[in-house]
């Protein structure tokens, strides 16, 4: 939390662009982690509900997890762009 407080601390207007870039980078990194985790959990749930086990289930879960995480990320980008255009 201390790092975020230092980044968001008010400074002169010359550093506002740099502060925005760093904050944007942190938010994007957080979004990648959240989408990856959600994709992994959803894939695990899907493979578990189908009753797939062993190496085949693990490979299927990895594949589905990557696909679902990518879809969640793309959906989030599309939503952010739509909301930005709306303003």
Secondary structure, DSSP 8 states (H G I E B T S, - for coil): -HHHHHHHS---GGGHHHHHHHHHHHHHHHHHHHHHHHHHHHHHHHHHHHT--HHHHHHHHHHHHHHHHHHHHHHHHHHHHHHHHH-
